[in-house]
């Protein structure tokens, strides 16, 4: 049993939460990380005892195009700020996991900068994949290279190079020595070389007891990554998808099938495959936005906290905030938030109250961390299972229907059960427990001794009822409408333009709209002559453009990276 077996994570994208600029000027440090210190007590209050935070280190923009692995991003502060942040987390009993972006670097990274300067004579020419000094790219480097995701901004490291492995392993040692972190989440682990990850696992075993390695894996057989020699855990995207679509489609069979399949791959053992469970993160839309019926926020999170695996909450989602993915940007998923705007949320916000209660239940119910999994009841709209540990059987019931549903389930040895969220007590009759599961809700039934007081504080029920959720949804709609009306009023209060100015503005607006529409088509098709001319014009600023370079642009050779690069100027 390790600390991460019982952990509840809080996920922070720091550049977003702190409102840092989108681009790094590499100027004087701005101590924005210090603004996250007050969040630590909030994280603890809602029942989380581990933080996954990142990316943190010096980068060009969104954080995943690393410039310096050993320096906190200037937009966030200094290394001393990060040391103090981790120290304060530890003081309050919270472990800290950092983002390890080891698949690629940014173009400003020292090794790549040396290749640009010394070309074939650079000692780092083999640090990256497929560096070709006979090629070129949209940056007019005079050479080409393999990138990640079609973006030449992200230069793919050669993980087979021992020098690269040694350097990254030393980075991990540095992070532990300098900041005293407790683990790493490996970015893009599904494209990392397995020998590379095994080398990192060996370092993990060496540097700190119970140092945790978790990997970002979207597709594939999770057992390839989660084993004794590679990683401790990976992101459970399979369950993530099932949790929201299983509710939107009223299809608990999808969720149950996913759980059963993953549990079997772990050898049908509770310790077989402990995955990192989540309902949203910095790359996907907020769960509140994705759910067709907002009341399903309750059963979704009950399942998140009770199914096998390690639960995680993405910052802000405990308040029930919106977050919709834009066509060309994830910025709306990574907003700046002020904790003062959510004062007393645990008491006043039904979503926060639920998350807080679930965190406490998880902490005081070992069966949810270590218990086996047994399916007890399954229909499209109702689902029940048990988690059994050391003779204690905890029952979990959820209902995605608009009507209450009565379940009769096989119970453990206890004479009585209590709803950990509602406080309701129900007696066992003939080895069975009959409970009423409220509409669009659920409950965690824990064994209770008759006559003894509850282990959980249920004076104010943690379960949001339909009225509370409807009120919250209505309030959000009113706030959104008020913002729109304020913006419209400001627009109307602007000084009136003269007729010629107004006509010119209207013509300009039409031309702009037309240009944007054409631009969208150009970005999708990549074959509009005007776009190609724009690319060449920008390339000319960096040096002479050869006939071959012109041909590459005209033939659309580097479509994905060229288009992504030009989009960044919009």
N, C-alpha and C positions, 0 to 999 in steps of 0.2 A: 504494500500500500504506500503510495507516494502522495505528495501534496496535490498533484494535478489530478489524481483520481477523484478528489472531492471538490475540485475548484469550480467556481462560477465566474466566468470571465466578463470583463467590460472592455469593449473594443473602441479605441480612440484613433481617429485619423487627425493627428495634431495640427498639420498645416491648415486643415479646414476648420477645426473646432476653435483655433486661436485667431482665425481671420487673417492669416498671413498672406502677403502678396502672392499672386500667381507665378511671378517670375522672381528669381533671385538676383539681386544686384551685386552680391558678394561684398556688401558694405559692412558697416559697423553692426555688431550683433544687436538684435532686438529681443529683449528677454520675455518673449511671449510664452515660453514654456512655464514660466513662473505663475502665469494666470491659471494654470491647471492644478495648482496646489489645492485650492479650495474644493475642487472636484473630488479629491481623494476621500474626504469624509462623506460626500454624497454617494460615491461608489460603494463605500462600506455600508452606508445606511440602507441601500437597496439590496444588500445581501451578497454583493460580489466580493471575492477575495483574491482576484488576479486581474491584472490589466495587460491587454495586448495593445501596444502603442507603436505606431510607425506609419510610414517611414520617418526617420528622424535626422538622418545625416545629410551633410552638405550636398545639394543637388541643384539642378538648373530650374526645375519647375515643380511638377507634381510630387517629386520625391523619389521616384523610381529610376531616375537617370543620374545615378550617384557620381558626385565629383570627388568626395573624400569620405572614406568609411570611418575615419577616426576623428571626425570633427562634427559637432552638432550643427545643423543647418543654421546659417546666420540669421535667418528669419525667425528662429525659435530661441536663440540665445547662445550660450557657451557650454563647453563640456562640464563646467562646474555647476551650471543650472541643471543639467541632466543627472549628475551625481546627487545633487540635493533632492531632486524629484524622486529618484529611486529610494533614497534614504528615508524620505518622508512616507513613501508607500510602505516600506518595510516596517517603519515605526507603527503604522496603523494596521499591520498584519496583512498587507496586500503584496503579492508577488508581481514581478514585472517581466513581461516578454517583449522583446523588440523585433522589428521587421528586418530580416536578413535578405537583402536584394543581391543575390550572388550569382544570378544567371547572366546579368549584363551590367554594364556601367554606362555613364553618360560620356559625351564627347570631351568633356573637360577633365576627365579622370587622367591622372599623371601618365599612365602607361600609354593611353591613346594619344595624348598630347605629344609624347615623345615620338610616336610613329609618324605623326603629321610633320614633325620637325626633321627627323632623321631617316624616315622611310625605310629602305632595305637595311640600313645600318643600325636601326633601333634594336636594342636588346629585348624589346617587348613586342616585336613583330609577331611572335607566336603566342602572345597572350590572348589573342582574339581569333575567332573562327573565320577561315577562308579569306584572309587579307590578300587582295589581288592588286599588285602595283601596276598592272596593265589596264585596270578598270577606272571608273570614276563614279561620282554620285552627285546629288543635287547641291552638296556643300562645296563642290569643286576641290575635293581633297587630292585628286590625282591618283586615287586608289579606291577600291570598293571593299566591302566586308559584309559578313553575315550579321543581320540585325535580329531583333526580337519583335515579333508581331507586325512586321512590315514597316517598322519605324527606324530609320537610320539614326535617330536620336538615341536609341538604345542599342549599344554595341555589344554583341554576344561574346561572352568570355569563353575561351577554350578550356573547358573543364578537364580535358585530358592532359593538360600541361601541368607537370608536378609543381612548377614555380607558382602557378595560379592557385593550386590547391593549398600550397604552403602559405601563401599570402593570406588567403581567406581564412584559413585555420588560425593564423596569427591575429587576424582581425577579431575573431570570436574570443580568443584569449584576452585580447586587449579590452573588449567590452566587459568581460567579467572582472578583470583586474581594475579597470578604471571606473566602471559604473555599478558593479556588483549585481548584474541582471540574473534572472532565474531561468531564462530559456530564450529560444528564438523561433519565430515563425518564418519558414523559408518561402520566399516569394517564388511563384512559378515552379513549384517543386515537381509538377508533372512533366516538365521538360528538362529537369536536372539529371545529369549522369548519376547512375546509382552508385558507382564507386566514389564519386564526389560526395554524395550524401553519407555513405558509409564512413568516409574519412571524417566528416563532421560529427557523426555519431561517436566515433572513437574519441574525438576531442571533447565532446559533451561528457563522456564517462570520466575523462581525465580531470576536467577543470573544476567541477562542482557537483556535490551529491545531488541527485534528482534533478539535474539540469535537463530541461524539457525541449525536445525538438518536434515542432509541428509544421506540416507542409501544406501549401496551397495546392490542392489537387481537385480538378473540376470533373474530369472523366476518368474512367478506368477502374480496374480491380484494386480497391484500397489495400488489400493484403500485400500487394507488391511493394508498397511503401511502409506500411505499418507492420513492423516485425522486430525481432530482437537486434538485428544488425543495422537497421536503417533508421526509421523515424518512430517516435512514440505515438503520433497521431497525425491525421490529415483533416482538412475541411470536409464536412459532410454535405456536399452539394446535392447528393441524391435525396437526403431527408429534407433539405431546404426546399427543394422543388415540390416534394410530396406534401409538405405541411401547408403551403398556401394553396396549391391546386386541389389538394384533397378536400379542403374546405370550400373553395370556390365552386367546385364541381359536386359538392355533397358526396364525396367518394372516399370514405375511410378505408376502403379496400386498398387504395393506392398507398396510403400511409402504412397500413399493417403489412402489406406485401414488402414494402421497402425495408421496414424494420426487421421482419422475419428473415429476409435475404441477407442483410448485413450481419444479423446476429448469428446466422448459420455460418457465414464466412469466418466469423471469429470463433468457430468451434462450438457454438451454442453455449458459450461461457460468458459471464458478465465481464471478465477481464480479458476477453479474447480480442476485441477490436474496439478500443475506446476512441471514438471519433469526436471531432470538434463540431458540435451542433450549433446552428445559428438560423435565424429567420430573415436576417438582412445584414448587409455589411457595406463597405465603401464602394463596392462594385455593382451592387444590385439595388433595386428599388426598395424603399421602406415597406415593411410588412403592413403598416396601416394603409399605405397607398394601394398595395397589391390586393388586399382583401375586398371582395365585392360587398360583403356584409361586415361592417366594422365591429359588430358584436363578436365575431369570430376571433378577435384579438385574444379573448379569454381562453377558449379551448386550445388555440394554437400555442399559447405560451405555457399552458399546463402541460401539454405534450413535450414542449421544448425542455422543460425542467424535469420531466419524469421518465422519458424514454432513455434507453442505454446511451451513454455518451457524456460529453462535457459541455454544458450549456454556455452560451455567450450572448450578451446583449450589446448591440451597437449603439454608441453614444447618441442620445436624443430619442431613440425609439421607446425608451421607458416612459417618455412623455406623450407618446402617440403622435409624433410629428409626421408630416408628409415628406415624401422624397421621391420624385419621379425622374427617371433617367431621360436626359435630353439626347437629341440625335447625335450631336458632336461633342458632348461634354458630360462629365460626371459631377460637375461642381454642385448641382442641386442635391446630390447625395452626401455632400461633405460640407455642410453649412457651418458658419460661425454661430455659436450659441453663447448666451450669457446665463450663467447659473442663477443669477439674481432674478431672471425672468420666470424661474420655476421654483421660487421659494415656497416652502410647505407643500411641495408636489405630492409627497408621500401621503399627506392627509387629504389634500384637495383634488388631486388628479386621479381618477379611477384607474388609469393604466399604470401609473407609477405605484399606486397602492398595491395593485396586483403583483407587479414585478417584485416589489419589496417583500411581500408576503411569501411569494414563491422562493425567493432567496433564503428566507429564514426556514421555510419548510425543508428545503434541500439540505441546509446545514444541519438540521436536527433530525434528519431521517436517513440513516446510513444505507438503508435498503435502496434508496434512489441513486446512490453512488456505486454500491457493491452488489446489489441484489440481482438475481437472475430475472429473465423476462418470460412471462407466460401469457399468451393471449387467452382471454376469458369470454369475450363477446364481440361480435363484429357484424354490423350492417352498414349500409351506405352512410347512415346518419348517426350511428351510435358505435362506440368503441370502448372496450374495457380490457385491462390487463393487470397483472400483478407483478410486483418486484419483491422477491423473497430473499431474506438474508438473516442468518443466525436464528431461525425459527420464527421471525416476524414477517408477516405477509402484508404488504401495503397494496391497496387496490386503487387504481386510477380509472375514472370514468369521464367520458366526454360525449357531448351531444351537439351536433351542428344543425339540428332541426329547430323550427320556430315553435315547437310544442315540447312540453316536458316529456320525459320518458322514464318509465319504471324498469329498473334492472334487478334481477336476482342472480347473485354471483356466488361461487364457492368461496368461503371465507377461511381464514387461518384458525389458529387455536384460541384467539381472543374471544371473550364473551361479548365484547362491545367494540364498535368502531366510532371514530370521530372524524368529521370532515375538517381537515386541517385549515381550510380556507373559510368555511362558513361557521364552524363551531358546532354544527349539528351532530347529535349522538344517535346511533342506531344500534340496536341489539342484534346479535347473531341468533338465528333461529334454525335449528336442525342442520347446522353446518353451513348455512347460507346467509348472505346479507342482501336484504332487499332495500334499495335506495331509489329515491326520486332524483333524476338528473335534470336540472332546469334547462330550459331552452337556450341554445347557443351558449352553453356554459360547460362546467365540469367540476370535478372535485377530486381531492386526494384523501383517501380514507385510510387512517392509521389506527392500529390497535390501541385501545384505551382500557384502562381499568375502571370498573364501576365504582363510583363514589369519589374517584380522584379527580383533581382539577386538571384542566387541559395543559399540555406542554406548549400550546400556541396561544398567542394573544389574539383572540377573535372577538373582542368587545365591539370593534367596528369591522364588520365582515369585509374581507379582502376582495370578495367577488363583486365586480361591477354588475349591477343589474341593467336590464335593457333601457330603463329610463335614464340612468346615468350616462350610458354610452350615447344614446340619442341626443341627450343634452350637450355632451361633449362635441359630437359631430355637428350639431346645429351651431354651437358657439364658434367652431372653426370656420364654418361657412359664413357666419356673420362677420368674423374678423377679416376673412378674405374679401368679402364684399366691401367692408369699410375701407380697406386698403385701396381697392380699385376706385371707390368713390373719391377718396382723398387725392389720388393721383389724377383723376379726371378734373377735380376742382382746381388743382394747381395748374393744370393745362389750360383750363378755361380762364384763369386769372392772369395769364400771360398777356402783355400788351398786344393790342390788335395790330397786325401788319397792314401796310398799305396794299392796295389792289395789285400793283405790279410785283411787290415783294411776295404777296400771297400766291399769285399766279406762278412766280418763279419757284416758290417753295413746293407748290403742288406738282409742278413739272419735275422738280428734283426728286420729290418723294416717289413719283411714278417711275422715274428712271432708276432710282435706288432699288425699288421693289423688283423691277424688271431685271436689274443686274444681279440681285440676290437669287432670284429664281433661276436665272441662267447659270449663276455660279454654282447653285446646288446641283444642276444637271451636269455641269462641267466636272464637279468633284466626283460625281457618280460615274460618269462615262470616261472622263480623262482624255477626251479627244478634241476639245475645242481649241481652235488655234489661238484665241486670245489668252487662254490659260497657259499654253505652251510659251507664248511670247513673254508672259509675266515671269515664268520660271527662268527663262533665259536672261531676262533683264536683271533679275536679282542675282543670278549666278555671275553675271558680268561684273558686278560690284566687288566680287571676291577675286577676280583675276581673269585672264584671257579664256574665252570659250572656244574650244576646238571644234572642228567639223564633226568629230566623233561624238562629242558631248551634245551638239545640236541634234545629231541623228538619234542619240539615246532618248532625248526628250520627245522628239517628233514621233519616234516609234513607241513611245510610252513604255520603255524598258523597265523603269523603276516606279511603276504606277503607284503601288501602295505607299511607299515612303515619300514619293514626290507629292502626292495628294495630301497626305497627312501633314507634311511640312508646310505646304502652301496654306492649308486650312488654319495653321497656327497664326497666320498673319491677319486673319479676318477680325 
